[in-house]
């Protein structure tokens, strides 16, 4: 069984080094999750609402190795 560390974080384009993408602030992301496995960052996903976040997280966990 795989073990993941999943962190739900507020969207912050400066903190997560996303300023290089044009118009990143206009998209409207509010929350996301970061996934770590064996102390390595393996996935990031951003969403506009918490309900979308939980749907995406559920999908990720159901399809995990």
PyMOL commands that place a pseudoatom at each C-alpha (Angstrom):
pseudoatom trace, name=CA, resn=UNK, resi=1, chain=A, elem=C, hetatm=0, pos=[0.000, 0.000, 0.000]
pseudoatom trace, name=CA, resn=UNK, resi=2, chain=A, elem=C, hetatm=0, pos=[1.322, 3.418, -0.941]
pseudoatom trace, name=CA, resn=UNK, resi=3, chain=A, elem=C, hetatm=0, pos=[1.596, 6.112, 1.688]
pseudoatom trace, name=CA, resn=UNK, resi=4, chain=A, elem=C, hetatm=0, pos=[1.089, 9.695, 0.731]
pseudoatom trace, name=CA, resn=UNK, resi=5, chain=A, elem=C, hetatm=0, pos=[1.354, 12.934, 2.617]
pseudoatom trace, name=CA, resn=UNK, resi=6, chain=A, elem=C, hetatm=0, pos=[-1.385, 15.213, 1.301]
pseudoatom trace, name=CA, resn=UNK, resi=7, chain=A, elem=C, hetatm=0, pos=[-1.549, 18.876, 2.224]
pseudoatom trace, name=CA, resn=UNK, resi=8, chain=A, elem=C, hetatm=0, pos=[-4.565, 21.013, 1.444]
pseudoatom trace, name=CA, resn=UNK, resi=9, chain=A, elem=C, hetatm=0, pos=[-3.325, 24.566, 0.963]
pseudoatom trace, name=CA, resn=UNK, resi=10, chain=A, elem=C, hetatm=0, pos=[-4.784, 27.950, 0.001]
pseudoatom trace, name=CA, resn=UNK, resi=11, chain=A, elem=C, hetatm=0, pos=[-3.850, 29.203, -3.433]
pseudoatom trace, name=CA, resn=UNK, resi=12, chain=A, elem=C, hetatm=0, pos=[-0.883, 31.562, -3.260]
pseudoatom trace, name=CA, resn=UNK, resi=13, chain=A, elem=C, hetatm=0, pos=[0.876, 32.064, -6.614]
pseudoatom trace, name=CA, resn=UNK, resi=14, chain=A, elem=C, hetatm=0, pos=[3.904, 33.709, -4.997]
pseudoatom trace, name=CA, resn=UNK, resi=15, chain=A, elem=C, hetatm=0, pos=[4.477, 31.030, -2.351]
pseudoatom trace, name=CA, resn=UNK, resi=16, chain=A, elem=C, hetatm=0, pos=[4.034, 28.182, -4.844]
pseudoatom trace, name=CA, resn=UNK, resi=17, chain=A, elem=C, hetatm=0, pos=[6.147, 29.834, -7.589]
pseudoatom trace, name=CA, resn=UNK, resi=18, chain=A, elem=C, hetatm=0, pos=[3.315, 30.272, -10.099]
pseudoatom trace, name=CA, resn=UNK, resi=19, chain=A, elem=C, hetatm=0, pos=[3.945, 33.915, -11.009]
pseudoatom trace, name=CA, resn=UNK, resi=20, chain=A, elem=C, hetatm=0, pos=[5.697, 32.874, -14.218]
pseudoatom trace, name=CA, resn=UNK, resi=21, chain=A, elem=C, hetatm=0, pos=[2.327, 31.931, -15.754]
pseudoatom trace, name=CA, resn=UNK, resi=22, chain=A, elem=C, hetatm=0, pos=[0.595, 34.887, -17.382]
pseudoatom trace, name=CA, resn=UNK, resi=23, chain=A, elem=C, hetatm=0, pos=[-2.784, 35.869, -15.914]
pseudoatom trace, name=CA, resn=UNK, resi=24, chain=A, elem=C, hetatm=0, pos=[-2.548, 33.253, -13.116]
pseudoatom trace, name=CA, resn=UNK, resi=25, chain=A, elem=C, hetatm=0, pos=[-4.380, 35.615, -10.755]
pseudoatom trace, name=CA, resn=UNK, resi=26, chain=A, elem=C, hetatm=0, pos=[-7.322, 35.955, -13.173]
pseudoatom trace, name=CA, resn=UNK, resi=27, chain=A, elem=C, hetatm=0, pos=[-8.165, 32.238, -13.166]
pseudoatom trace, name=CA, resn=UNK, resi=28, chain=A, elem=C, hetatm=0, pos=[-9.776, 32.289, -9.743]
pseudoatom trace, name=CA, resn=UNK, resi=29, chain=A, elem=C, hetatm=0, pos=[-8.147, 29.361, -7.970]
pseudoatom trace, name=CA, resn=UNK, resi=30, chain=A, elem=C, hetatm=0, pos=[-8.793, 29.348, -4.222]
pseudoatom trace, name=CA, resn=UNK, resi=31, chain=A, elem=C, hetatm=0, pos=[-7.494, 26.042, -2.877]
pseudoatom trace, name=CA, resn=UNK, resi=32, chain=A, elem=C, hetatm=0, pos=[-5.405, 23.055, -3.878]
pseudoatom trace, name=CA, resn=UNK, resi=33, chain=A, elem=C, hetatm=0, pos=[-3.525, 20.041, -2.687]
pseudoatom trace, name=CA, resn=UNK, resi=34, chain=A, elem=C, hetatm=0, pos=[0.089, 18.942, -2.727]
pseudoatom trace, name=CA, resn=UNK, resi=35, chain=A, elem=C, hetatm=0, pos=[0.994, 15.250, -2.672]
pseudoatom trace, name=CA, resn=UNK, resi=36, chain=A, elem=C, hetatm=0, pos=[4.280, 13.892, -1.359]
pseudoatom trace, name=CA, resn=UNK, resi=37, chain=A, elem=C, hetatm=0, pos=[5.548, 10.325, -1.523]
pseudoatom trace, name=CA, resn=UNK, resi=38, chain=A, elem=C, hetatm=0, pos=[8.842, 9.304, 0.057]
pseudoatom trace, name=CA, resn=UNK, resi=39, chain=A, elem=C, hetatm=0, pos=[9.550, 12.976, 0.857]
pseudoatom trace, name=CA, resn=UNK, resi=40, chain=A, elem=C, hetatm=0, pos=[9.280, 13.948, -2.827]
pseudoatom trace, name=CA, resn=UNK, resi=41, chain=A, elem=C, hetatm=0, pos=[6.639, 16.229, -4.253]
pseudoatom trace, name=CA, resn=UNK, resi=42, chain=A, elem=C, hetatm=0, pos=[4.766, 14.193, -6.891]
pseudoatom trace, name=CA, resn=UNK, resi=43, chain=A, elem=C, hetatm=0, pos=[1.541, 16.090, -7.639]
pseudoatom trace, name=CA, resn=UNK, resi=44, chain=A, elem=C, hetatm=0, pos=[-0.102, 19.489, -7.327]
pseudoatom trace, name=CA, resn=UNK, resi=45, chain=A, elem=C, hetatm=0, pos=[-3.671, 20.362, -8.240]
pseudoatom trace, name=CA, resn=UNK, resi=46, chain=A, elem=C, hetatm=0, pos=[-5.542, 23.668, -7.944]
pseudoatom trace, name=CA, resn=UNK, resi=47, chain=A, elem=C, hetatm=0, pos=[-9.304, 24.225, -7.773]
pseudoatom trace, name=CA, resn=UNK, resi=48, chain=A, elem=C, hetatm=0, pos=[-11.826, 27.048, -7.631]
pseudoatom trace, name=CA, resn=UNK, resi=49, chain=A, elem=C, hetatm=0, pos=[-13.985, 25.518, -4.882]
pseudoatom trace, name=CA, resn=UNK, resi=50, chain=A, elem=C, hetatm=0, pos=[-13.698, 23.078, -2.008]
pseudoatom trace, name=CA, resn=UNK, resi=51, chain=A, elem=C, hetatm=0, pos=[-16.259, 20.739, -3.568]
pseudoatom trace, name=CA, resn=UNK, resi=52, chain=A, elem=C, hetatm=0, pos=[-14.111, 20.479, -6.719]
pseudoatom trace, name=CA, resn=UNK, resi=53, chain=A, elem=C, hetatm=0, pos=[-11.058, 19.928, -4.530]
pseudoatom trace, name=CA, resn=UNK, resi=54, chain=A, elem=C, hetatm=0, pos=[-12.638, 16.989, -2.718]
pseudoatom trace, name=CA, resn=UNK, resi=55, chain=A, elem=C, hetatm=0, pos=[-13.855, 15.442, -5.980]
pseudoatom trace, name=CA, resn=UNK, resi=56, chain=A, elem=C, hetatm=0, pos=[-10.371, 15.730, -7.482]
pseudoatom trace, name=CA, resn=UNK, resi=57, chain=A, elem=C, hetatm=0, pos=[-8.710, 14.379, -4.352]
pseudoatom trace, name=CA, resn=UNK, resi=58, chain=A, elem=C, hetatm=0, pos=[-11.132, 11.451, -4.241]
pseudoatom trace, name=CA, resn=UNK, resi=59, chain=A, elem=C, hetatm=0, pos=[-10.387, 10.677, -7.891]
pseudoatom trace, name=CA, resn=UNK, resi=60, chain=A, elem=C, hetatm=0, pos=[-6.626, 10.820, -7.257]
pseudoatom trace, name=CA, resn=UNK, resi=61, chain=A, elem=C, hetatm=0, pos=[-6.831, 8.493, -4.265]
pseudoatom trace, name=CA, resn=UNK, resi=62, chain=A, elem=C, hetatm=0, pos=[-9.065, 5.996, -6.083]
pseudoatom trace, name=CA, resn=UNK, resi=63, chain=A, elem=C, hetatm=0, pos=[-6.646, 5.854, -9.042]
pseudoatom trace, name=CA, resn=UNK, resi=64, chain=A, elem=C, hetatm=0, pos=[-3.435, 5.776, -6.979]
pseudoatom trace, name=CA, resn=UNK, resi=65, chain=A, elem=C, hetatm=0, pos=[-1.076, 2.931, -7.694]
for i in range(1, 65): cmd.bond("trace and resi %d" % i, "trace and resi %d" % (i + 1))
show_as sticks, trace
zoom trace
